[in-house]
Amino acid sequence: MEFRFHRKETTASTNADAREGRPGDVFVADFQTAGRGRLDHEWHAARGENLTFSVVLDAADASPAEVATLPLVVGLAVARAVGTLLGSSSRVAVKWPNDVLVGGKKICGILCERNGDAVIAGVGLNVNQTDFPAEIAARATSLRLVAGSPFDRDDVLNGVVAEIGDTYSRWLRGGFAALRGAFAAVDLLKGREVAVLATDGDAAPIRGLCGGVQEDGSLLVGDVKVYAGEAHVAGASAPLPYKGDAMT
């Protein structure tokens, strides 16, 4: 698909800007004054150092269940782009439902929102930031911190958006099932003991061995499918998955 870029130096939220867009529009801001992540978590992004942008994707023919897998689709695309930028030896992983990590530290957050027949995919990617607020410093990283040198943000943006377009096109043709093998290669939680606080009901926290992300986008914990929630590794650490060389 072809993309059209709209840029602002400062905005409240690129996801809010994207509500006036159409499929293929990409809204980019150098700084957001009201950036947020999933469940209204605040998103920290230093001015002029990182990427905050939103892509408008056509979802007119997709069911609500299919749309629910889009955060994973975008996460996979970002992970593939980050792996290309950092090299195949970098430990890039996706944590269900919407985080990308490198070496166990968060480098990207994703927020997808339905807007009529479209879905707005908001992406916050740490590019050149080296200092983070104290409360997240131990859990956050950036491309620059991992690589030891700065990146051109426009080059990173173009690479990530191109990967989103390619991965989204595969999703349109075959649904998340067509991407599940590729996702499994970067699935942070699969095979680990996890604890999940579900947000689609009032059930107690779920804990068990993670069977990975299923074709419908749910997370299998023990024999329970969780469709929305906050997941964390609960047991002993296991090796992080490496970025797959190719989609399957």
N, C-alpha and C positions, 0 to 999 in steps of 0.2 A: 504494500500500500504506500501511497505517497503522503508525505507529511508536510505541514505548513507550520512554521515556527512564529510564535508571537512572544515578544520579549518585553519585560519591564525591569527597571532597576529595583523597585520596591513595590510589593503588593501585600494585601492582607493574606491571601491564600491563592495559590495557583489552581487548586480544585474549585474554588469559588469562581475564579476567572473562567475556567473551562466550562462552566454551566451555560455560557453564551456561545460556546463553540460547536463545531460539528465534527463528525468522524474524520480523523486525519490531522486535526489541529493539535499542536503542542504548545502549551503555555509555560514559559520559563521566567523565573524571577531570580535576580541576584540576591534578594533577601525577602523573607516573609515575616510580617509582623504578627501574624496569628496562625502560624503553621501548627498543624496538629497531626497526630497519627491515629491509629485505630483505637477505639474506645475513648476518644477525646484525649489521649495522652499528648502532652506537649512535645513538639519536635524541635530540638536544638540544632541550628545550622548557622555557622558563622558567616557574616557578610563577606561576599567575594571569594570564599574559599571552597564552597561545596556546590552541589547541584540540587535545586528544588524545581520540579517541573511536573506537569500533568498532561497526559495523553488522552485524547477522546477516541474511544473505540466503539464501533458499531455493534450493537447487541440486539438489534430489532428482531432477529429470528431466533434468539436464544431464550431458553426457558429460565426461570429463576434458579433452578438447580444448576444449570450450565453456567450461568453468570457467577454463581458462588465459587466456581473454580478459578475465576480470572485472577485473584490475588496470587494464586500459585503459579499461574501461567506467566504473569509479569515477574514474579520472583525468580522463576527459572530463567527467564530471559536476562534479567539483571545479573544473575549468578554466572551465566555463560559469558556475558560481556566482561564482567569483572575478572573472570578466569582468563580470558584472552588478554586483558590488559596486564595482569600480574604474572602470567605464565602458568603452565599446567601443574607446577609443583605447589602452587598456592592452595591452601585448604579452604576452598569456597563451599559454603553450605547454605541451604534454605531451611529455616525453622518455621514449620507450620504455625500460623497460616500466612504470615506476611513479612518475615524478616530475612535478610541476607547477612551472613556472617563470614568473616575470614579469620581463620585461626581461633575460632570460638568467640570472637568479638564482633559486635554488630557494626555493619558498615552501611546498611541501607534499610529503610522502612518503606512500606507500601500501603497505600490507602485507596481502595476501590469503592466508588459510590455510583449507584444507578442514577441516571438522569434521563428520564423519558426512554427513548429507544437506544440510548447510548450508555456506556460505562466510562466514568472518568477514573483513570489510573494515576494516582498521585505518587510520585517517587521522590524520596529524599536520600541522596547518595553522598556520603562523606568522601570528598576528593582530596583537598589539600589541607584540611584542618589538622593541626597537631596538638592543640590544647582543647580539652573538653571540660565542662563543668565537673566539679569534684564528685557529684553524686553519680555520674555515669562514666567517669574517666577510666575506671578499671574494666568497663564492659564495652567500650566503643573504640573503633579504629577508623582509619581512612586509607585510601589508596597510597597517599604519600607516606604514611607511617609504615605501611607494609613494604613498599618498594624502596623507600629511602630517598626518593626524589620526587619533585612536583610533576603534576600532569596538566596538560592543556585542557581546560574544562570543556571547550567546544568540541574537541576531539572525543572526549569521554561521552559527552551528550550525544553526538552523532552515532557513536558506536552502540550505546545503550538503546537508543530509539530504533536503530536499524534492527537490533536483536529482538526488541519487543515486536516490531512489525513482522519479522520472520516467524517467531514463536506463536504470535496471535494468528497468523495465517494458517499455521498447522492446526491450531485449536479450532478454527472455523471449519476446516476440512474434516477433522476426525475427533473433535472434542478432547477432553483431558486424557481420555484413554490413549490417544495417539502420542501423548507426551509423558505418560506415566513412567515408562522405562528410563527416560532421560531424567525425570525428577527423582527417581529412586537413587540415581547415582550421586545426587547432592543432598539427599534427605538427611538432615541432622539428627532427627529423632528415631528413625527406624532402627530397631534392634536394641534400643536403650530402655531402661526403666524411666518412665516419665510420670509426672503428675499434671493433671489437666483440670483447671477450673472452668467448667462449661458455662457459657453465657447465653445458651439458647433454652434455658430452663432454670429450675431452682434445685437441681440435683446436687448432692454432695460432691466434693472433689473426687475425681477418678484417678486411680493410680494403677499402673501395670506395665507390662512389657509392650512396647510400641511395635505394631505390625506395619507401620508406614502409612503413607497416604493412599487412599483407595481411589478407584476410578471416578467416584462421585465427589471427590475432594475432601471427604471426611478423613479423620485420623483414627486409625484402629488402635485402641488401647485395651489390651487383653482381648476380650470378645465384644467390646463396646465400641460403636462408631460415634465419634464426637464431631459435630458439624460446626460448632463455633465455640471458641474458648481461648484461654491462655495456657500454653503448655511450657513445661520446664523439665529439664533433665533432672531426675530424682536420685538415680543410683550412681555407682562408680562410673568414672569417665571412660569413654571408649574413643577410639581414633575417629577423627572427623573424616567425612568422605572427601575424596578429591573430585575436582571438576571432571566430568566426563568429556572425552574428546569429541564425541558426536552424539546427536540425538538418535534414539532408537525407536 
